[in-house]
């Protein structure tokens, strides 16, 4: 009897049939993945996700009837019972919407022109419960859309709550996350091991009741732990 884990159940959502076909071909060729369905618009994505119960939904942002952001919010946002992981796949010319997608509950995002191996690894990453937030894309997003991330006056109490909840070292790790650094880069900055960074990240998520590091990055900017536009 095999002890191999069950395959990752993937739902592909994109309004372009050629793109969907490409994804299905790539993902179906992986021994640890099973494409359970496709959807060409947001409404179809919701229906298919609720019927097929995939582990990971690969979600385009621009889709007819209901866009990917709204679909993500209904699938994985606040109040979702047992949400699937949502991996948003987008292009730079629409990543003004990526911040909204992350706030809606996405576990991460990749670019549509990412190599097949990167797409496959992205599905495995979010299926494990980890967030996929590429440092390079994070820097691009924050550098170009910092106006969406400026803290409001009403966020000051939330900032105080965060500061009280975390130790000084945990706060430093959170700031490094928000700057777009990977675990290895944070480890090098703080002279600790990547495993120790993972432990700190787990503690941060638990203390702040956050699902993943994507939410941690968004929170750090919303409450003003990181100020100004990064200098890249």
CORCOR-V368641 format. One record per residue. RES is the residue in one letter. SS is DSSP state (H for helix, E for strand, - for the rest). PHI is phi in whole degrees, 0 to 359 (* if undefined). D_LAST is the distance of its C-alpha to the last C-alpha in Angstrom with 2 decimals. Layout:
res=RES ss=SS phi=PHI d_last=D_LAST
res=RES ss=SS phi=PHI d_last=D_LAST
This chain:
res=X ss=- phi=* d_last=52.61
res=X ss=- phi=283 d_last=48.89
res=X ss=- phi=263 d_last=46.48
res=X ss=- phi=296 d_last=43.51
res=X ss=- phi=294 d_last=41.49
res=X ss=- phi=296 d_last=41.93
res=X ss=- phi=294 d_last=39.57
res=X ss=E phi=286 d_last=36.52
res=X ss=E phi=274 d_last=37.72
res=X ss=E phi=242 d_last=35.27
res=X ss=E phi=247 d_last=35.53
res=X ss=E phi=258 d_last=33.79
res=X ss=E phi=235 d_last=33.08
res=X ss=- phi=199 d_last=32.13
res=X ss=- phi=280 d_last=34.02
res=X ss=- phi=262 d_last=33.99
res=X ss=H phi=299 d_last=36.83
res=X ss=H phi=296 d_last=35.42
res=X ss=H phi=294 d_last=32.20
res=X ss=H phi=301 d_last=34.33
res=X ss=H phi=299 d_last=36.62
res=X ss=H phi=298 d_last=33.84
res=X ss=H phi=299 d_last=32.51
res=X ss=H phi=300 d_last=36.08
res=X ss=H phi=297 d_last=36.85
res=X ss=H phi=294 d_last=33.87
res=X ss=H phi=289 d_last=34.33
res=X ss=H phi=293 d_last=38.12
res=X ss=- phi=281 d_last=38.00
res=X ss=- phi=273 d_last=36.50
res=X ss=- phi=294 d_last=39.25
res=X ss=- phi=253 d_last=37.64
res=X ss=E phi=228 d_last=36.96
res=X ss=E phi=222 d_last=39.28
res=X ss=E phi=280 d_last=38.41
res=X ss=E phi=265 d_last=40.67
res=X ss=E phi=179 d_last=40.05
res=X ss=E phi=227 d_last=38.20
res=X ss=E phi=215 d_last=37.55
res=X ss=- phi=257 d_last=36.90
res=X ss=- phi=206 d_last=36.04
res=X ss=H phi=296 d_last=35.05
res=X ss=H phi=297 d_last=38.66
res=X ss=H phi=296 d_last=39.61
res=X ss=H phi=296 d_last=36.66
res=X ss=H phi=297 d_last=37.96
res=X ss=H phi=297 d_last=41.51
res=X ss=H phi=292 d_last=40.70
res=X ss=H phi=295 d_last=38.55
res=X ss=H phi=288 d_last=41.34
res=X ss=H phi=276 d_last=44.01
res=X ss=H phi=264 d_last=42.46
res=X ss=- phi=50 d_last=40.43
res=X ss=- phi=289 d_last=37.64
res=X ss=- phi=280 d_last=35.41
res=X ss=E phi=227 d_last=32.28
res=X ss=E phi=251 d_last=31.80
res=X ss=E phi=271 d_last=29.47
res=X ss=E phi=242 d_last=28.68
res=X ss=E phi=280 d_last=27.60
res=X ss=- phi=274 d_last=26.36
res=X ss=- phi=272 d_last=28.31
res=X ss=- phi=221 d_last=31.95
res=X ss=- phi=285 d_last=35.15
res=X ss=- phi=69 d_last=37.33
res=X ss=- phi=212 d_last=34.77
res=X ss=- phi=285 d_last=31.06
res=X ss=H phi=295 d_last=29.14
res=X ss=H phi=292 d_last=27.61
res=X ss=H phi=296 d_last=31.10
res=X ss=H phi=297 d_last=32.54
res=X ss=H phi=298 d_last=29.99
res=X ss=H phi=300 d_last=30.79
res=X ss=H phi=287 d_last=34.48
res=X ss=H phi=278 d_last=34.17
res=X ss=H phi=229 d_last=31.77
res=X ss=- phi=278 d_last=31.22
res=X ss=- phi=304 d_last=33.07
res=X ss=- phi=93 d_last=36.73
res=X ss=- phi=291 d_last=36.48
res=X ss=- phi=296 d_last=39.13
res=X ss=- phi=235 d_last=38.12
res=X ss=- phi=288 d_last=34.98
res=X ss=- phi=285 d_last=33.84
res=X ss=E phi=281 d_last=30.30
res=X ss=E phi=246 d_last=28.39
res=X ss=E phi=251 d_last=25.78
res=X ss=E phi=278 d_last=24.20
res=X ss=E phi=245 d_last=23.60
res=X ss=E phi=222 d_last=21.85
res=X ss=- phi=240 d_last=20.22
res=X ss=H phi=300 d_last=16.99
res=X ss=H phi=285 d_last=19.26
res=X ss=H phi=234 d_last=20.48
res=X ss=- phi=280 d_last=17.66
res=X ss=- phi=296 d_last=18.04
res=X ss=- phi=269 d_last=20.94
res=X ss=H phi=295 d_last=19.32
res=X ss=H phi=303 d_last=18.72
res=X ss=H phi=296 d_last=22.43
res=X ss=H phi=296 d_last=23.39
res=X ss=H phi=294 d_last=21.92
res=X ss=H phi=295 d_last=23.73
res=X ss=H phi=285 d_last=26.77
res=X ss=- phi=124 d_last=27.03
res=X ss=- phi=295 d_last=25.24
res=X ss=- phi=273 d_last=24.57
res=X ss=E phi=164 d_last=21.53
res=X ss=E phi=208 d_last=20.46
res=X ss=E phi=226 d_last=19.99
res=X ss=E phi=272 d_last=19.65
res=X ss=- phi=297 d_last=23.03
res=X ss=- phi=267 d_last=22.42
res=X ss=- phi=296 d_last=21.75
res=X ss=- phi=300 d_last=24.33
res=X ss=H phi=308 d_last=27.54
res=X ss=H phi=297 d_last=27.08
res=X ss=H phi=289 d_last=23.79
res=X ss=H phi=297 d_last=25.62
res=X ss=H phi=297 d_last=28.53
res=X ss=H phi=296 d_last=26.53
res=X ss=H phi=298 d_last=24.85
res=X ss=H phi=296 d_last=28.36
res=X ss=H phi=297 d_last=29.49
res=X ss=H phi=296 d_last=26.57
res=X ss=H phi=288 d_last=27.19
res=X ss=H phi=295 d_last=30.93
res=X ss=- phi=284 d_last=30.73
res=X ss=- phi=92 d_last=29.41
res=X ss=- phi=264 d_last=25.86
res=X ss=- phi=271 d_last=22.84
res=X ss=E phi=249 d_last=20.78
res=X ss=E phi=228 d_last=17.20
res=X ss=- phi=301 d_last=15.06
res=X ss=H phi=305 d_last=11.85
res=X ss=H phi=296 d_last=10.19
res=X ss=H phi=287 d_last=11.93
res=X ss=H phi=301 d_last=11.27
res=X ss=H phi=297 d_last=7.50
res=X ss=H phi=297 d_last=8.65
res=X ss=H phi=299 d_last=11.43
res=X ss=H phi=291 d_last=10.11
res=X ss=H phi=296 d_last=7.49
res=X ss=H phi=263 d_last=10.60
res=X ss=H phi=231 d_last=13.34
res=X ss=H phi=300 d_last=12.66
res=X ss=H phi=297 d_last=16.04
res=X ss=H phi=284 d_last=17.80
res=X ss=- phi=250 d_last=16.69
res=X ss=- phi=293 d_last=17.73
res=X ss=- phi=290 d_last=20.68
res=X ss=- phi=275 d_last=24.09
res=X ss=H phi=303 d_last=26.77
res=X ss=H phi=291 d_last=28.73
res=X ss=H phi=273 d_last=26.12
res=X ss=H phi=301 d_last=26.79
res=X ss=H phi=300 d_last=29.76
res=X ss=H phi=297 d_last=27.80
res=X ss=H phi=297 d_last=25.21
res=X ss=H phi=297 d_last=28.19
res=X ss=H phi=298 d_last=29.62
res=X ss=H phi=296 d_last=26.57
res=X ss=H phi=298 d_last=26.52
res=X ss=H phi=291 d_last=30.25
res=X ss=H phi=285 d_last=30.12
res=X ss=- phi=252 d_last=27.70
res=X ss=- phi=285 d_last=28.07
res=X ss=H phi=304 d_last=25.58
res=X ss=H phi=291 d_last=24.39
res=X ss=H phi=295 d_last=24.12
res=X ss=H phi=298 d_last=22.04
res=X ss=H phi=295 d_last=19.62
res=X ss=H phi=296 d_last=19.51
res=X ss=H phi=298 d_last=18.99
res=X ss=H phi=297 d_last=15.99
res=X ss=H phi=295 d_last=14.50
res=X ss=H phi=302 d_last=15.47
res=X ss=H phi=292 d_last=13.78
res=X ss=- phi=280 d_last=10.39
res=X ss=- phi=92 d_last=11.11
res=X ss=- phi=279 d_last=12.69
res=X ss=- phi=281 d_last=15.89
res=X ss=H phi=302 d_last=19.16
res=X ss=H phi=296 d_last=19.19
res=X ss=H phi=291 d_last=15.82
res=X ss=H phi=296 d_last=17.10
res=X ss=H phi=302 d_last=20.37
res=X ss=H phi=293 d_last=19.01
res=X ss=H phi=295 d_last=17.17
res=X ss=H phi=259 d_last=20.40
res=X ss=- phi=59 d_last=22.89
res=X ss=- phi=228 d_last=24.61
res=X ss=- phi=274 d_last=25.52
res=X ss=H phi=302 d_last=23.91
res=X ss=H phi=296 d_last=27.26
res=X ss=H phi=293 d_last=26.97
res=X ss=H phi=299 d_last=23.57
res=X ss=H phi=302 d_last=25.34
res=X ss=H phi=296 d_last=28.08
res=X ss=H phi=298 d_last=25.85
res=X ss=H phi=299 d_last=24.20
res=X ss=H phi=300 d_last=27.76
res=X ss=H phi=294 d_last=28.91
res=X ss=H phi=300 d_last=26.11
res=X ss=H phi=298 d_last=26.99
res=X ss=H phi=294 d_last=30.68
res=X ss=H phi=293 d_last=30.55
res=X ss=H phi=261 d_last=28.57
res=X ss=- phi=55 d_last=30.53
res=X ss=- phi=253 d_last=27.53
res=X ss=- phi=282 d_last=28.01
res=X ss=- phi=201 d_last=24.86
res=X ss=H phi=288 d_last=21.29
res=X ss=H phi=300 d_last=20.15
res=X ss=H phi=297 d_last=22.30
res=X ss=H phi=295 d_last=21.01
res=X ss=H phi=295 d_last=17.38
res=X ss=H phi=300 d_last=18.78
res=X ss=H phi=298 d_last=21.06
res=X ss=H phi=302 d_last=18.55
res=X ss=H phi=283 d_last=16.78
res=X ss=H phi=296 d_last=20.19
res=X ss=- phi=264 d_last=21.69
res=X ss=- phi=83 d_last=18.92
res=X ss=- phi=291 d_last=18.30
res=X ss=- phi=241 d_last=14.57
res=X ss=- phi=246 d_last=14.15
res=X ss=- phi=76 d_last=11.85
res=X ss=- phi=268 d_last=8.63
res=X ss=- phi=305 d_last=5.88
res=X ss=- phi=268 d_last=3.79
res=X ss=- phi=250 d_last=0.00
